[in-house]
Amino acid sequence: MNQNRTPLFDAVRKYIDDDVIPFHVPGHKQGRGLQELVGYIGEKALRMDVNGMEDLDFANNPAGVILEAQKLMADAYGAEDAYFLVNGTTSGVQTMILSACDPGSRIIIPRNAHRSTVGGIILSGAMPVYVTPEINRDLGITMGISAEKVREAIRKNPHARAVFIINPTYYGMASDIKSIIRTAHMHDIPVIADEAHGAHMMFRDDFPLTAMEAGADMSAVSVHKTAGSLTQSSVLLSGGALIPKERIRQSLSLTFTSSASYLLMCSLDIARKQLATKGAELLGKALGLARWARDEINRIPGFYAFGRELAGQDGCFDFDETKLGINVKQTGYTGYQVEALLRDRFNIQVEMSDLYNILAIVSIGDREEDVTALVNALRQLSPGRTGSKAPKDFEIPESPEMIVTPRDAFYNSKKTVRLEESAGEIAGEMVMAYPPGIPVICLGERITRDVIDYIMLLKQEKCALQGTYDPAADYIRVLGSSTA
C-alpha cells in the first residue's frame, strides 16, 4: 500500500478548507465558543475538533476515510486489521480480553501485567492464571516471563482461552515471544499482547520482534507513547483465525466512544505515515542518542544504565535500547529522590522512578542537547553520595491463593479493615508495589501474614504502593459487609 497517503487527515483538512458552517457538535463551533484555548493553542487545532459525518466517516462503524486509514495502519504493522483507539491502550487491552475470553474461562497472564488487564478480566468474567515473571535482584525490577513457565501454565490449564504477554516491559525487556506463541498455537490457544511500550519496534531491525511479526493474534499498541501520535491515541491490531473478527468488533463496541476525537485519529494517520516512510532513519537517530547516553552514564560513579547486556538472562530474550533505565542503588539516592532532584534542580522530568531506578524514554522527538542535559545533570548529582548505604533488597512472598474471581470480588460488598488485622480476609482491591512492579495481592485473593509483613516493610522503606483506596495503605478493603 502507498504509505505516503493520509486519507483521514486529508479529509479533515478539506473540511476546514471548505469553511463548512457547523450546526453539529462539538459546541465550541470550531473554537469560536472557547476563545481562551484558541488564543493559546491556535485556531487550526480547534477547527480540526469535529464530529462524524459522511465525508469524515464514523469511527464506530467506519466505511470511508477512517477505514482507509486503518487499512494503511494494518499494512504498516503487518496485521490483517487495525482499529483506531482514542481511549489509550487500556481500551485495547480490555477489548482483547473480552474478545478472547468468556465468563469463567481461564487466561494465562503475567503477574506484572498493567492494571488495565484487571479491568478486562472483571469485564469479561475470566479467571486469571498468573505466571510470575523473572526478577532481576540486582536491579530490583521484573523482567519478562519465560517460555518454560508459559508451557507449564498451558500444561496445567490446557483449556485456557488466551495467553497474555507484555512486549516489551516498561524497562525494555522482551520475552521469547516467538516460542510462547508457537507453544500456545500448538494448543489452539490465541496469544494477545500488550505492546504499550513497543509501538516503534516494527520499523527498525535493531529492536525486538513485535507481536504481529511473531504471529500473535491480537496486539494493543500505544502509538502515542513511543511513535509520535497524540496522548490517548493507540491502535488495536489483529490477525489469524483463532479470534473471530466479528467478536473483536462486538467487544470493541462495548467500550468505544461514539464521539471519537478527530485530532487524535489524525495524529495516528500522520504518525503511521512518518513511521512507514521515515521510521528507520528517525529511530536510528533515537537509538544513537540512547546508546551515547548509556555509555556516558556508565562512566559516572554510582550510576548503571542497563542495556542489551541483559539479553540472554532469564526473562530477557531481547532488549529495547530506547528504554534508558538507570539504576541508582549505589549512589545512596533512591530512584524517587533522583527523579525529584532532576526536576527541581535541572528542570528535567523522567518517565518514572522506583526505589532503585529511574527510567528515561528516548524517542524520535528527542534532541541531542536534551540528552546531553540529562547526562550532565547526573554527573552533578553523583559526587558526595557514592558509597552511601544502598536500599535493602526485598523477598517477594508467594502469590496468594485465589478464592473468588476478580469479577466476583469487584461486585461483592466490601468493608475496610486495618492492614495489620487483615490476615485471612479476601482482598477487595489490589496492592501493587514498586519495586518490582508485581501486585502483592490481587482482587479475590486470600491475604496472608507474609503479604501483610511484606507490605509493612515496603511502607517502612517508603516504596510506592498503588491500587489501595487508602493512599497510605494503612487500611485495605476486603470482602464482607461493614458492621459499623
Buried (B, 14 or more C-beta within 10 A) or exposed (E): EEBEBBBBBBBBBEBBEEEBEBEEEBEBBBBEEBEEBBEEEEBEEBBBBBBBBEEBBBBBEBEBBBBBBBBBBBBBBEBBBBBBBBBBBBBBBBBBBBBBBEEEBBBBBBBBBBBBBBBBBBBBBBBBBBBBBBBBEEBBBBBBBBBEBBBEBBEEBEEBBBBBBBBBBBBBBBBBBBBBBBBBBEBEBBBBBBBBBBBBBBBBEBBBBBBBBBBBBBBBBBBBBBBBBBEBBBBBBBBBEBBEEEEBBEBBEEBBEEEBBBBBBBBBBBBBBBBBBEBEEBBEBBBBBBBBBBEBBEEBEBBBBBBBEBEEBBBBBBBBBBBBBBBBBBBBBBBBBBBEBBEEEBEBEBBBBBBBBBBBBBBBEBEEEEBBBBBBBBBEBBEEBBEEEBBEEBEBBEBBEBBBBBBBBBEBEBBBBEBBEBBEBBBBBBBBBBBBBBBBBBBBBBBBEBBBEBBEBBBEEEBBBBBBEBEEBEBBBBBBEEEE
